[in-house]
Amino acid sequence: MSVIIYHNPKCGTSRNTLEMIRQAGEEPEVIEYLRTPPTRERLVELIAAMGVPVREVLRQKGTPYDELDLGDDKWSDEELVDFMMEHPILINRPIVVTPKGVALCRPSERVLDLLPDGAVASFTKEDGEVVGSGRTA
């Protein structure tokens, strides 16, 4: 199975997601999107594949979101994507791509829907929460 993760190693959710992918026996292509941001075209493709509004992919915490007044409805989707290209930290993470689909894996256990059924029997997240097979234990 081909797996890509748009990853931030400083993010616990992203680290948990990466470890669940690895526990499922997959070694994903890891793209540290702050170092190597996706192209504008690729970001638009990812958002479309997730089937979510552009605003759902915007990260607020720890970003220039408030400073840029991105909560204002005046910004079009095109403009919001432009902001994400200018400030990649605005791209929420982790985004995971597998043959089963594309998803923003927040919470991290959302990745289980993108992996083979039963591939992760049980996983203990960094905060001690146990998850597995799409169910919280």
C-alpha positions as protocol buffer text, in pm:
chain_id: "A"
residue {
  index: 1
  type: MET
  ca { x: 0 y: 0 z: 0 }
}
residue {
  index: 2
  type: SER
  ca { x: 130 y: 343 z: -90 }
}
residue {
  index: 3
  type: VAL
  ca { x: 95 y: 593 z: 196 }
}
residue {
  index: 4
  type: ILE
  ca { x: 190 y: 961 z: 212 }
}
residue {
  index: 5
  type: ILE
  ca { x: 175 y: 1171 z: 527 }
}
residue {
  index: 6
  type: TYR
  ca { x: 208 y: 1549 z: 532 }
}
residue {
  index: 7
  type: HIS
  ca { x: 378 y: 1562 z: 869 }
}
residue {
  index: 8
  type: ASN
  ca { x: 501 y: 1801 z: 1134 }
}
residue {
  index: 9
  type: PRO
  ca { x: 736 y: 1617 z: 1374 }
}
residue {
  index: 10
  type: LYS
  ca { x: 668 y: 1878 z: 1645 }
}
residue {
  index: 11
  type: CYS
  ca { x: 295 y: 1787 z: 1649 }
}
residue {
  index: 12
  type: GLY
  ca { x: 183 y: 1503 z: 1879 }
}
residue {
  index: 13
  type: THR
  ca { x: -120 y: 1424 z: 1662 }
}
residue {
  index: 14
  type: SER
  ca { x: 105 y: 1397 z: 1358 }
}
residue {
  index: 15
  type: ARG
  ca { x: 356 y: 1176 z: 1544 }
}
residue {
  index: 16
  type: ASN
  ca { x: 77 y: 945 z: 1667 }
}
residue {
  index: 17
  type: THR
  ca { x: -64 y: 919 z: 1314 }
}
residue {
  index: 18
  type: LEU
  ca { x: 277 y: 833 z: 1169 }
}
residue {
  index: 19
  type: GLU
  ca { x: 333 y: 564 z: 1432 }
}
residue {
  index: 20
  type: MET
  ca { x: -9 y: 406 z: 1364 }
}
residue {
  index: 21
  type: ILE
  ca { x: 77 y: 389 z: 994 }
}
residue {
  index: 22
  type: ARG
  ca { x: 406 y: 221 z: 1079 }
}
residue {
  index: 23
  type: GLN
  ca { x: 238 y: -17 z: 1324 }
}
residue {
  index: 24
  type: ALA
  ca { x: 10 y: -119 z: 1036 }
}
residue {
  index: 25
  type: GLY
  ca { x: 324 y: -239 z: 856 }
}
residue {
  index: 26
  type: GLU
  ca { x: 348 y: 52 z: 616 }
}
residue {
  index: 27
  type: GLU
  ca { x: 650 y: 278 z: 571 }
}
residue {
  index: 28
  type: PRO
  ca { x: 496 y: 598 z: 436 }
}
residue {
  index: 29
  type: GLU
  ca { x: 648 y: 872 z: 232 }
}
residue {
  index: 30
  type: VAL
  ca { x: 690 y: 1139 z: 499 }
}
residue {
  index: 31
  type: ILE
  ca { x: 664 y: 1495 z: 373 }
}
residue {
  index: 32
  type: GLU
  ca { x: 759 y: 1752 z: 633 }
}
residue {
  index: 33
  type: TYR
  ca { x: 531 y: 2011 z: 480 }
}
residue {
  index: 34
  type: LEU
  ca { x: 688 y: 2305 z: 665 }
}
residue {
  index: 35
  type: ARG
  ca { x: 1021 y: 2224 z: 495 }
}
residue {
  index: 36
  type: THR
  ca { x: 872 y: 2107 z: 166 }
}
residue {
  index: 37
  type: PRO
  ca { x: 525 y: 2257 z: 123 }
}
residue {
  index: 38
  type: PRO
  ca { x: 294 y: 2109 z: -138 }
}
residue {
  index: 39
  type: THR
  ca { x: 250 y: 2305 z: -457 }
}
residue {
  index: 40
  type: ARG
  ca { x: -64 y: 2513 z: -485 }
}
residue {
  index: 41
  type: GLU
  ca { x: -204 y: 2260 z: -733 }
}
residue {
  index: 42
  type: ARG
  ca { x: -130 y: 1969 z: -497 }
}
residue {
  index: 43
  type: LEU
  ca { x: -285 y: 2146 z: -197 }
}
residue {
  index: 44
  type: VAL
  ca { x: -603 y: 2214 z: -396 }
}
residue {
  index: 45
  type: GLU
  ca { x: -607 y: 1846 z: -506 }
}
residue {
  index: 46
  type: LEU
  ca { x: -570 y: 1728 z: -145 }
}
residue {
  index: 47
  type: ILE
  ca { x: -852 y: 1952 z: -22 }
}
residue {
  index: 48
  type: ALA
  ca { x: -1078 y: 1834 z: -305 }
}
residue {
  index: 49
  type: ALA
  ca { x: -993 y: 1468 z: -236 }
}
residue {
  index: 50
  type: MET
  ca { x: -1081 y: 1517 z: 133 }
}
residue {
  index: 51
  type: GLY
  ca { x: -1415 y: 1664 z: 31 }
}
residue {
  index: 52
  type: VAL
  ca { x: -1396 y: 1933 z: 297 }
}
residue {
  index: 53
  type: PRO
  ca { x: -1427 y: 2310 z: 282 }
}
residue {
  index: 54
  type: VAL
  ca { x: -1096 y: 2497 z: 250 }
}
residue {
  index: 55
  type: ARG
  ca { x: -1159 y: 2657 z: 591 }
}
residue {
  index: 56
  type: GLU
  ca { x: -1153 y: 2312 z: 754 }
}
residue {
  index: 57
  type: VAL
  ca { x: -790 y: 2271 z: 650 }
}
residue {
  index: 58
  type: LEU
  ca { x: -684 y: 2605 z: 804 }
}
residue {
  index: 59
  type: ARG
  ca { x: -492 y: 2573 z: 1128 }
}
residue {
  index: 60
  type: GLN
  ca { x: -557 y: 2848 z: 1382 }
}
residue {
  index: 61
  type: LYS
  ca { x: -345 y: 2763 z: 1688 }
}
residue {
  index: 62
  type: GLY
  ca { x: 17 y: 2875 z: 1667 }
}
residue {
  index: 63
  type: THR
  ca { x: -26 y: 3044 z: 1330 }
}
residue {
  index: 64
  type: PRO
  ca { x: -82 y: 3394 z: 1190 }
}
residue {
  index: 65
  type: TYR
  ca { x: -455 y: 3309 z: 1148 }
}
residue {
  index: 66
  type: ASP
  ca { x: -581 y: 3583 z: 1383 }
}
residue {
  index: 67
  type: GLU
  ca { x: -319 y: 3835 z: 1275 }
}
residue {
  index: 68
  type: LEU
  ca { x: -431 y: 3791 z: 912 }
}
residue {
  index: 69
  type: ASP
  ca { x: -800 y: 3803 z: 1014 }
}
residue {
  index: 70
  type: LEU
  ca { x: -866 y: 3473 z: 834 }
}
residue {
  index: 71
  type: GLY
  ca { x: -1185 y: 3415 z: 1032 }
}
residue {
  index: 72
  type: ASP
  ca { x: -1348 y: 3691 z: 829 }
}
residue {
  index: 73
  type: ASP
  ca { x: -1587 y: 3557 z: 563 }
}
residue {
  index: 74
  type: LYS
  ca { x: -1452 y: 3812 z: 313 }
}
residue {
  index: 75
  type: TRP
  ca { x: -1175 y: 3571 z: 210 }
}
residue {
  index: 76
  type: SER
  ca { x: -1252 y: 3344 z: -86 }
}
residue {
  index: 77
  type: ASP
  ca { x: -1130 y: 2984 z: -100 }
}
residue {
  index: 78
  type: GLU
  ca { x: -869 y: 3093 z: -357 }
}
residue {
  index: 79
  type: GLU
  ca { x: -742 y: 3362 z: -121 }
}
residue {
  index: 80
  type: LEU
  ca { x: -732 y: 3120 z: 172 }
}
residue {
  index: 81
  type: VAL
  ca { x: -523 y: 2878 z: -35 }
}
residue {
  index: 82
  type: ASP
  ca { x: -293 y: 3170 z: -123 }
}
residue {
  index: 83
  type: PHE
  ca { x: -245 y: 3237 z: 249 }
}
residue {
  index: 84
  type: MET
  ca { x: -163 y: 2870 z: 309 }
}
residue {
  index: 85
  type: MET
  ca { x: 95 y: 2883 z: 31 }
}
residue {
  index: 86
  type: GLU
  ca { x: 251 y: 3196 z: 180 }
}
residue {
  index: 87
  type: HIS
  ca { x: 237 y: 3058 z: 537 }
}
residue {
  index: 88
  type: PRO
  ca { x: 249 y: 2672 z: 527 }
}
residue {
  index: 89
  type: ILE
  ca { x: 200 y: 2663 z: 907 }
}
residue {
  index: 90
  type: LEU
  ca { x: -164 y: 2748 z: 827 }
}
residue {
  index: 91
  type: ILE
  ca { x: -208 y: 2402 z: 669 }
}
residue {
  index: 92
  type: ASN
  ca { x: -360 y: 2176 z: 932 }
}
residue {
  index: 93
  type: ARG
  ca { x: -194 y: 1838 z: 979 }
}
residue {
  index: 94
  type: PRO
  ca { x: -147 y: 1554 z: 940 }
}
residue {
  index: 95
  type: ILE
  ca { x: -294 y: 1492 z: 599 }
}
residue {
  index: 96
  type: VAL
  ca { x: -269 y: 1125 z: 497 }
}
residue {
  index: 97
  type: VAL
  ca { x: -307 y: 985 z: 147 }
}
residue {
  index: 98
  type: THR
  ca { x: -365 y: 612 z: 84 }
}
residue {
  index: 99
  type: PRO
  ca { x: -544 y: 413 z: -186 }
}
residue {
  index: 100
  type: LYS
  ca { x: -846 y: 415 z: 50 }
}
residue {
  index: 101
  type: GLY
  ca { x: -868 y: 794 z: 50 }
}
residue {
  index: 102
  type: VAL
  ca { x: -733 y: 1123 z: 182 }
}
residue {
  index: 103
  type: ALA
  ca { x: -806 y: 1268 z: 525 }
}
residue {
  index: 104
  type: LEU
  ca { x: -701 y: 1528 z: 774 }
}
residue {
  index: 105
  type: CYS
  ca { x: -626 y: 1289 z: 1060 }
}
residue {
  index: 106
  type: ARG
  ca { x: -745 y: 1492 z: 1357 }
}
residue {
  index: 107
  type: PRO
  ca { x: -787 y: 1305 z: 1581 }
}
residue {
  index: 108
  type: SER
  ca { x: -502 y: 1076 z: 1486 }
}
residue {
  index: 109
  type: GLU
  ca { x: -719 y: 761 z: 1493 }
}
residue {
  index: 110
  type: ARG
  ca { x: -894 y: 883 z: 1177 }
}
residue {
  index: 111
  type: VAL
  ca { x: -599 y: 726 z: 997 }
}
residue {
  index: 112
  type: LEU
  ca { x: -742 y: 382 z: 1083 }
}
residue {
  index: 113
  type: ASP
  ca { x: -1012 y: 437 z: 818 }
}
residue {
  index: 114
  type: LEU
  ca { x: -735 y: 477 z: 557 }
}
residue {
  index: 115
  type: LEU
  ca { x: -545 y: 162 z: 651 }
}
residue {
  index: 116
  type: PRO
  ca { x: -633 y: -203 z: 588 }
}
residue {
  index: 117
  type: ASP
  ca { x: -908 y: -325 z: 822 }
}
residue {
  index: 118
  type: GLY
  ca { x: -764 y: -454 z: 1147 }
}
residue {
  index: 119
  type: ALA
  ca { x: -408 y: -346 z: 1059 }
}
residue {
  index: 120
  type: VAL
  ca { x: -373 y: -175 z: 1397 }
}
residue {
  index: 121
  type: ALA
  ca { x: -517 y: -395 z: 1671 }
}
residue {
  index: 122
  type: SER
  ca { x: -429 y: -152 z: 1948 }
}
residue {
  index: 123
  type: PHE
  ca { x: -222 y: 163 z: 1976 }
}
residue {
  index: 124
  type: THR
  ca { x: -131 y: 375 z: 2275 }
}
residue {
  index: 125
  type: LYS
  ca { x: -107 y: 743 z: 2189 }
}
residue {
  index: 126
  type: GLU
  ca { x: 153 y: 970 z: 2347 }
}
residue {
  index: 127
  type: ASP
  ca { x: -106 y: 1091 z: 2600 }
}
residue {
  index: 128
  type: GLY
  ca { x: -181 y: 733 z: 2709 }
}
residue {
  index: 129
  type: GLU
  ca { x: -514 y: 696 z: 2526 }
}
residue {
  index: 130
  type: VAL
  ca { x: -554 y: 350 z: 2371 }
}
residue {
  index: 131
  type: VAL
  ca { x: -711 y: 318 z: 2026 }
}
residue {
  index: 132
  type: GLY
  ca { x: -741 y: 41 z: 1771 }
}
residue {
  index: 133
  type: SER
  ca { x: -941 y: -95 z: 1481 }
}
residue {
  index: 134
  type: GLY
  ca { x: -1132 y: 231 z: 1451 }
}
residue {
  index: 135
  type: ARG
  ca { x: -1261 y: 211 z: 1810 }
}
residue {
  index: 136
  type: THR
  ca { x: -1142 y: 386 z: 2121 }
}
residue {
  index: 137
  type: ALA
  ca { x: -1067 y: 133 z: 2393 }
}
